[in-house]
Amino acid sequence: MRIKNKSIVVLSSGGLDSSTVAAIAKKSGAKIFGLSFDYGQKHKKELDAARKISDHFAFEDLKIIKLDLSIWGGSSLTDHKQELPTKGLNKNLIPNTYVPGRNTIFIAVALSYAEAINADLVGLGVNALDYSGYPDCRPDYIAKFQQLSNLSNKRGRENKPIRIWTPLINLNKEKIIQLAFDNDLNIDDTWSCYAGGLKPCKKCDSCRIRESAYRKWLQRYGQQ
């Protein structure tokens, strides 16, 4: 999909994946409008990373929306009584880091924002690893949400749909790291840890997955 000179709302969590989407968009010549959420997550430090990414890639704007999903919990990311998983992913189970309805809410808000500013796309960092565990990161979910978008807003009804852009959807973390470097992203500016500390805990599944992918990347490509 050609995105040069197009306007794109990137759902920017400050993590590796969404930041790589922003990096690709910037190098492709798109105008980026960032959208982040303070949703009651333990790892609010990711919002600091989102600001860094916005500055680095000269976003047109970065909006941080307060939307507290911790009110009802339901996830180890928003409920301090639930422990974060540290034993790896089970492909047959949805992990307790799944936040009920999060992507459905976030994408809907992003589409509203995109329509209001006449943007052409909404960019998401969903990828192959995510959709192995999360129902709202899978290709069938994205395809159906695109259909819903086409039916539910003015742009779609006028046959000028806002496209949901997922350039990482078939990639693993190792390949995403390579794309990050290829597109001028300093991965140290991103934040993946699910814990609420000032430094990565290196114990949660998100930290462990990122570290494992980086080691594999080093073995294959070497330091740059």
ZIQUIUR-V954591 format. One record per helix or strand of 3 or more residues. SS is the DSSP state (hx for helix, st for strand). FROM is the first residue (numbers start at 1). TO is the last residue. If there is no record, write none. Layout:
BEGIN
SS & FROM & TO
SS & FROM & TO
END
This chain:
BEGIN
st & 7 & 11
hx & 16 & 27
st & 31 & 38
hx & 45 & 56
st & 61 & 66
hx & 69 & 71
hx & 102 & 116
st & 121 & 123
hx & 128 & 133
hx & 135 & 137
hx & 139 & 152
hx & 154 & 157
st & 163 & 165
hx & 173 & 182
hx & 187 & 189
hx & 205 & 221
END
